[in-house]
């Protein structure tokens, strides 16, 4: 029942450097909204179902994670476009692509957003899902990112790598 506006600085589908992992907990949350959402996402191609992942530190140390819930990897261009298709099909969300956030200011009557395109937006709630270089974080917490307590997922695609599954 809320009026929702979704801003994205790019147009979909678009690639984004990310870890590409879609954890089972995210799929479980989508299933709680509507079972068809998670079922639709399991149909994405390419899709790589995973039960474990290996995290590797810059010094070469590694850690294996075993996923308790079924999880998968999917290129962000594919996954994000599929999520946006779900939003378009199942909500009245106003979607503003190629529209970045310039400034965010908390005022007495709400939050005022200035965007790179179009009029200002006044709202009561902002959810910033804008990644490692978040404009929302920088506007609300202007201190620099504490690199001692930060991690990021990245991905690369390779083919025909011997021993890659071990």
N, C-alpha and C positions, 0 to 999 in steps of 0.2 A: 503493500500500500504506500510505499514511499516513492517520491519522484527521485530518480537516480540519473546522474550524468556520468558517463565514463569518458575520460580524456586519454588519448594516446598520442604521443608525439610523432608517431609514424602511421602508415597505412598497412592494413593486413591484407594478405599474409606477408610477414616480414621475418627475417632471421634475427636472432638475438643470441649473443654469446651467453651460455648458461650451462648448467650441469645436465640438463635434459632429463633428469630423473623425476618421475611422477610417483611419489610415495603412496602406499596403500591408504594412509590416513586421509590424504586429499581426496582419493576416490571414494572413501567411506563417507566423507562429509558431503560430497556431491550426491552420493546415493541417498543420503538422508533428505536432501532437497527434492530429489526425484530419481527413482531407480534407473530410469531411462538415461539420465545424464552419464552415469558411470558406464552403463552398457554401451552407449554410443562411443565413448572415448576408447573403450577396449577394441573398437573396430578400426581405429586409426592405422594407417600404413604410411611409412614404415613404423613399426612398433616392436620393441624388444622386451619381452617379459623377463623380469629378473627376480631372483630370490636372495641375491647377495650383491654387495657392491664393495669395491676396494677404494679406500681413500689413501692417497700417497702424498706425503709431506715433501717440501723442497729438499730436505736432507735425505730422502729416499726411504725413510721409515714409512710403514703402511699399517692400515687398520682395515679389517674386514667387517662389514655390517651385514647382518642377516635380517632381511625384512620379514616381519611376522605376518604382514598382510601382503597379498599379491600386489606387485608394483611393476612399473614398466618405464622404459626410456623411450622418448619420442622427440624428434627435432622440434625446437620451440616454434619454428614457422608453422609446422603442422598442428601442434598442440594448441598454441595460442589462437590460431584461426578457428579451430574446432570449438574452443571455449567461447569465442566471440559469436560463432554461429548459434550456440546454445542460448546465449544472452539474447540475440536477435529473435530467436524462435519462441522463447518462453518468458519474455519480459517486455516492458515498455520503456526500458532504459534508453535514454538519448545518448547516442554514441558519436563522439567528436574525434575523428581521426585527423592526423596531421595537425594536432592542436596540443602544444606543450603547455606546461604550467610555468609561468614566469615568477609570480609572487603569491604568497599566502599570508593573509593578515587576519588575526583574531580581533574581532570588534565586539561591542556590547550585544549586537543583534545577530551575530553569527560569524561565519568565516567568509572573508572576501577573497576570491581567487581572480587573479589577472592571468589571462592566457595569451598565447602567441597569436591567436586568431579569435575574432568575434568579441562579444560583450563580456563584461565581468560577470562572475557567477557568485551569488551569495548563497551559502548553505549552512546547515547546522552541524554536519559531520563530514569529515574528510578521511578517507582511507587511502594512504599512500602505498601503492604497490609499484613503486618506480625504481626499484633496484638499488644497486650498490652506490650509485651517484645520485641518490634520491633528492629531488628538489624539496619535497615535503620535509624530510629530515633536516636539510640545510636551513630551511626557513624556521623550523621550530626549535632546533638544537644547533645553533651556529658553530659550536665547537667542532674542530676537525675530527674525522673518523679516527678512533683509537686503533691503529694497525696492530697493536699487541693483542687485541681481543676481537679480531675480525677474520673471517674466512670467506672464501668465494669458490663457487663451483664453476669449472670450465670444461669444455669438451673438445674433442677432436675425433674425427672419423678416420679409421684405417681399414684396409681390407687385406686378407690373406696374411695375417700375422701369426706366425707359428707360436704355439703355447699360450695364446691370448686367453683361453678359457680356463686356465689353471690358476 
